[in-house]
Amino acid sequence: MPRVIRLKNLDIVTIYDPARSRESEYKALARHAILTAGMDSEYNVYVLDTWAMRTSLDNVLIELERQCNVWNPRVVGVESVAAQAAVADICYTWISMRHNVAPLYTDLNPASIALIIKSTSS
């Protein structure tokens, strides 16, 4: 029997992993990736939305806005290792100027993403 999941009962977060261009090495740009997930009170994690594409930052921000509008995440995380810190700054400025969707975490590395997903709603 299918299980009914109520979105209002999920702790929803959105994570953005900016592409790091390695065009010279791989002959193609890396993909940007955005994931929105929700966790219930029993710590079950549900993938709600995913997106990955080789594209411009403008298109990334449009998709990030779409996921924030659809899912209303508690927090938006942006991986900010090395040069990706500049992308995190751009996302922070964009969210601050255009939207009041969620706090933005920019000190993400692969190890810290699990902490945001496991943290409880404020």
C-alpha positions in Angstrom: 0.0 0.0 0.0 1.4 3.4 -0.9 2.4 5.6 2.0 1.0 9.1 2.2 3.6 11.8 2.8 2.4 15.3 3.8 4.8 18.0 2.6 3.9 20.2 5.6 5.5 17.5 7.8 8.8 17.4 6.0 11.9 19.4 6.7 12.8 20.5 3.2 16.3 21.7 2.1 17.8 22.6 -1.3 21.4 21.9 -2.1 23.3 23.4 -5.1 26.6 22.0 -6.3 28.1 24.5 -8.8 29.9 23.2 -11.8 33.7 23.6 -11.9 34.7 23.9 -15.5 37.2 21.4 -16.6 36.7 22.1 -20.3 40.4 21.9 -21.0 40.7 18.5 -19.4 37.4 16.9 -20.4 36.4 18.8 -23.5 33.1 19.7 -21.9 31.8 21.8 -19.1 30.9 20.1 -15.8 27.2 20.0 -14.8 25.6 22.2 -12.2 23.3 20.2 -9.9 20.4 21.1 -7.7 18.7 18.7 -5.3 15.7 19.4 -3.1 15.0 16.8 -0.4 12.6 16.4 2.5 13.0 14.5 5.8 10.2 13.3 8.0 10.1 12.9 11.8 11.4 9.3 11.4 14.5 10.5 9.5 13.3 9.1 6.2 14.7 11.2 3.4 12.7 11.8 0.2 14.1 13.3 -3.0 11.6 15.8 -4.1 13.3 17.5 -7.1 16.5 17.1 -9.0 18.2 19.0 -11.8 21.6 18.8 -13.5 22.8 20.6 -16.6 25.7 22.1 -18.4 24.5 25.6 -18.7 25.0 29.3 -17.7 24.7 30.6 -14.2 21.6 32.6 -15.3 19.8 29.3 -16.1 21.0 27.8 -12.8 19.5 30.8 -10.9 16.2 30.3 -12.7 16.1 26.7 -11.7 17.1 27.5 -8.1 14.3 30.0 -8.0 11.8 27.5 -9.4 12.7 24.8 -6.8 12.6 27.4 -4.0 9.1 28.6 -5.2 7.8 25.0 -5.5 9.2 23.5 -2.3 9.8 26.5 0.0 12.9 25.0 1.6 14.0 25.9 5.1 17.5 26.4 3.9 19.5 26.6 0.6 23.0 25.2 0.7 25.7 26.0 -1.9 28.9 24.0 -2.0 31.7 26.6 -1.8 35.0 24.7 -2.2 37.7 26.6 -3.9 36.5 28.7 -6.8 32.9 27.7 -6.1 32.9 30.3 -3.3 32.4 33.0 -5.9 29.3 31.2 -7.1 28.0 30.9 -3.6 28.5 34.7 -3.2 26.5 35.3 -6.4 23.7 33.0 -5.1 23.6 34.8 -1.8 23.4 38.2 -3.5 20.7 37.0 -5.9 18.6 35.5 -3.1 19.0 38.6 -0.9 18.0 41.0 -3.6 15.2 39.1 -5.3 13.7 36.7 -2.7 13.3 36.0 0.9 13.1 32.2 0.4 15.5 30.7 2.9 18.7 31.3 4.6 21.7 30.5 2.5 24.6 28.3 3.7 27.8 28.8 1.8 30.3 26.8 3.8 29.3 23.5 2.3 31.6 20.7 1.4 30.5 17.2 0.8 30.9 16.2 4.5 28.7 19.1 5.8 25.8 18.5 3.4 24.6 15.6 5.6 24.6 17.9 8.6 22.1 20.3 7.0 19.9 17.5 5.9 19.9 15.9 9.4 19.4 19.2 11.3 15.9 19.9 12.6 13.6 22.7 11.6 14.1 26.0 13.4 
